Each structure stands twice: as structure tokens, then as C-alpha cells.
Amino acid sequence: MPAHPKPFKRLRSKKRMEAAREGGCCICGDPAADAHHLRILGHSRGLGIKNGDDYTIPLCRQHHDELHMFGDEKLFLDMHGIDPVEELKKINGG
């Protein structure tokens, strides 16, 4: 009988979270930014499991709260002209 594959290990990194916050909110530029874990990119998730820290973008508290209340992450970012892949490239240096 084949063994079950090991679950994918999600990146957890204080350094990566700091890098995600340091450029300020990607919508308004507010320097006091949170690191928002993207839901539309990255690894498959289970209930209550966040994406890895390598899939975070900076959002100020207001825009972070608005995104969660809005519900549709892709549409919210599109409405604000944010390409999450490009934001990740800025943070990851690629």
C-alpha cells in the first residue's frame, strides 16, 4: 500500500512578513501596512489554513478590512488596479 504524501509545508518567515509590509499599502501607499495572505494565488488550503508567507501583499488596515468585508479578493484587487503577481514580484525581488 503506498504511503500518504507529506503535506506541503507553507513558508513561515518573520523576515518575509517584514518585507511584505515595508513598502506600504499597495493601494494607497500608507506606510502602516499589514501583510495580507492572498487566497487567489499560492497553495491549496484547508479550512482555517492560511497561504504561506511568500504569498502576502501589503495593505493598510483600512484596505485590509475592506477586502475581507468585500469577500471577493480578485474583484477587489482588480477594482483597485492591483495585480497580485506583480506585487509579489516587487516584494520577492523578481
N, C-alpha and C positions, 0 to 999 in steps of 0.2 A: 504494500500500500504506500503511495507516495506521501512524503511529508508535506505538511501545510507550509506555504511560503511565509517567510517572515514579513510582518507588516512593514510598510515603508516608514522609515524614520524621518520625521519632519525636523527641519533645521530650527533650533532654538539658539539665539545668539544676541546677547546684550549689545555687542558691537554693531551688528546689523540693524537692530532696532534704533540705536542712536543715529546711524547713517540715514535711516528712513525718515527720521524726524528733523534732521539738521537743516534741510533745505527750505523748511517752512511749508505751509499748506500748498498743495499743487493747484488749488482752485483760486485762492485769494492772496497767497503769499504770507499770511500771518505766521510769524516765526514760532509761535507756541503751537506746535503741531503734535498730533498723536500719530502713531503708526497703525494704519488700518490694514488688517489682514484681508486681502482680496478673496472673494468667493468665486469669481468667474474665471480665474486662472489658477493653475497650480495642480495640486494633488487631489485625488478623491478624498472626500471627508465623510466622517460618520457624524451622527447627531452629537453636537456639543464639541466637535473636534475642529480646531482652527487649522488653517493652512500654515505652512512653515513660515518662519520669519523672513525668508527670502522672497516671499510674495506679499510684501507690505508697501504701501504708499503713504506719504504724509498728508494728513488732513487736520485742519484746526478742529477744535472741539465742536464748534457750530456746524461745520460741514460734515464732520463725522457723525454727529447726532442726526442731522438731516438725512444723510444717506441711509442710516439704519431705520429711520422712520419712513422714508420713501419706499424702501423694500427692494426695488429693482436696481441692483448695483450697476449693471451695464447701462441701463437707460439714464440713470442719474449721472454717471460719468460722461456719457455721450452728450447730455444736455449742457454740461459744463465744458465741453470740448477737451476732455481728458482721455488720452489713450493710455490705458494702464501698462501696456507693454513698453511704451516709450518712457513712462515714469520709472518702471523697473530698470530700464537700461541706464537712466540717469543715475540712479542710486547704486547700481551694481558696476558702474563704470564701463558699460558696454554699449 
